[in-house]
């Protein structure tokens, strides 16, 4: 074949043309398809996350009724929600369906559940106002910091203090929801009648210490990462 200048162009051998077309077809088959938002919303882990948000009004309604029976039911529903928090992340990794929507919804559902319960129990006298204000302020500050860090290409993962804070909060809130004295017999140890509200308060207050220390660690890590990035781009 010749072009407009009269020079001939050598055609690739037929076997190479076939190989090239097959390679292009294999690449198209291997290329991952971007899942739609609707598809992500309907996968099992994200459905569990949506369910965790949906049961918040039920837990609040049971607590508001105030009897020991209803509060015990509220604690059971809350414990179920906490289990789904562990389960949805496990399923997303096991089924290889980690999605952007799931990364957004999972921490949001946790914060909505914790915020709603703590604020609801303030007028009931089960938790102090100042503790709730500090905890919520920390959550808002850390969320904003993570957003800024993400825009700078810095990933702030949860540290040991942050995980300890979450565990203490979960157990503390569970005790606050139960809200009445119960006889606790642990087999080897008979604790007698224990008022779970002071126990829950103590756990939440301890979690507050871990909340503040982890927040300071996140700020320090972000500052160091930004300074290191600046030194790479603008070396002396």
Buried (B, 14 or more C-beta within 10 A) or exposed (E): EEEEEEEEEEEEEEEEEEEEEEEEEEEEEEEEEEBEEEBBBEBEBBBBBBBBBEBBEBBBEBBEEEEEEBBBBBBBBBEEBBEBBEBBBEBBEEEEBEBEBBEEBBBBBBBBBBBBBBBBBBEEEBBEEEBBEBBBEBBEEBEEBBEEBEEEEBEBEEBEBBEBBBBBBBBBBBBBBBBEBEEEEEEEEEEEEEEBBEBBBEBBBBBBEBBBBBBEBBBEBBEEBBEEEEEEEEEE
